C-alpha cells in the first residue's frame, strides 16, 4: 500500500474543476477512484515520463501527473486536469 498526497496546486485545480463542472459528482468520483487506485497499484497506472518515477495517467474523466517513490511507498499527485476525449 502506498501513501498518496496531492500537491496544493493539484488540490486547488481539482476544486476548480469540480466547481465549474456540469456534473461535479463525476469529477469527485473520478478523483476518489484515482486516489484509491494509486494507493494500490501506482506503477501499473498510466505511462512513464522523464523517468520511471514520473507518470501520466488519463482516466475517462481526469488526467493526472504524479511521482512514485517505491522505496518510500509514496505517490505525489503533482497536477490534475480534465482528460480530453475527441
Secondary structure as UniProt FT lines:
FT   STRAND          3..6
FT   HELIX           8..20
FT   HELIX           24..41
FT   HELIX           42..44
FT   STRAND          47..49
FT   TURN            50..53
FT   STRAND          54..58
FT   STRAND          62..69
FT   TURN            70..73
FT   STRAND          74..82
//
